[in-house]
Amino acid sequence: MVSVKVAYLSTGKPAKNQKVSIGFSGLFRGFSETAYTNYDGEAHFDNDPGDGIIYINGNPLFKGFVAGMKVIYI
């Protein structure tokens, strides 16, 4: 399982209702399902950890190893 927490850089508060997806590197990995952040700014995915790109509202905001809870500031 991989989770993404989205927060506002200016306040640190959770960013609700943000569209999140992950594009994983490697053969046959592809993209995760699209999820929207909840009240706590979190989106959860049933994907195995791996190298990839995290997209928030269609913008690539993180590139690297995606595992556990990754926090992204917007």
C-alpha positions as CSV (number, residue, x, y, z in Angstrom):
1,M,0.0,0.0,0.0
2,V,1.2,3.5,-0.8
3,S,-0.3,6.7,0.6
4,V,0.1,10.3,-0.4
5,K,-0.7,13.3,1.9
6,V,-1.2,16.6,0.3
7,A,-0.8,19.8,2.4
8,Y,-0.6,23.5,1.7
9,L,3.0,24.9,1.8
10,S,1.9,28.2,3.2
11,T,-0.1,26.8,6.2
12,G,0.8,23.1,6.5
13,K,-2.9,22.3,6.6
14,P,-4.3,19.3,4.7
15,A,-5.4,19.9,1.1
16,K,-8.8,18.3,0.7
17,N,-10.3,17.1,-2.6
18,Q,-7.1,17.1,-4.6
19,K,-6.8,14.6,-7.5
20,V,-3.8,12.3,-7.0
21,S,-2.4,9.6,-9.3
22,I,1.0,7.8,-9.5
23,G,2.8,6.8,-12.6
24,F,5.1,3.9,-11.8
25,S,8.3,3.1,-13.6
26,G,9.1,-0.3,-14.9
27,L,7.6,-2.9,-17.2
28,F,3.9,-3.6,-16.6
29,R,3.6,-1.1,-13.7
30,G,1.7,1.8,-15.4
31,F,-0.6,4.2,-13.5
32,S,-2.4,3.8,-10.2
33,E,-6.1,4.5,-10.0
34,T,-7.0,8.1,-9.5
35,A,-7.9,9.1,-6.0
36,Y,-9.0,12.3,-4.2
37,T,-7.6,13.4,-0.9
38,N,-9.9,13.1,2.1
39,Y,-10.5,15.5,5.0
40,D,-6.9,14.8,6.3
41,G,-5.4,15.4,2.9
42,E,-4.6,11.7,2.3
43,A,-5.1,9.4,-0.7
44,H,-4.5,5.7,-0.4
45,F,-3.5,3.3,-3.2
46,D,-3.3,-0.5,-3.3
47,N,-0.1,-0.5,-5.2
48,D,3.3,-1.9,-4.3
49,P,6.1,0.6,-3.6
50,G,8.4,1.5,-6.4
51,D,10.0,4.2,-8.5
52,G,7.4,6.6,-10.0
53,I,6.0,10.1,-10.4
54,I,3.2,11.5,-8.1
55,Y,0.8,13.7,-9.9
56,I,-1.4,16.2,-8.0
57,N,-4.2,17.7,-10.2
58,G,-2.3,16.5,-13.3
59,N,1.0,18.2,-12.3
60,P,4.1,16.0,-11.7
61,L,5.2,17.1,-8.2
62,F,7.4,14.2,-7.0
63,K,9.8,11.9,-8.8
64,G,11.5,9.1,-7.0
65,F,10.8,6.1,-4.8
66,V,7.2,6.0,-3.7
67,A,6.6,4.0,-0.5
68,G,4.7,4.3,2.8
69,M,3.3,7.8,3.3
70,K,4.7,10.5,0.9
71,V,3.9,14.1,1.9
72,I,3.6,16.6,-1.0
73,Y,3.3,20.3,-0.4
74,I,1.4,22.5,-2.9
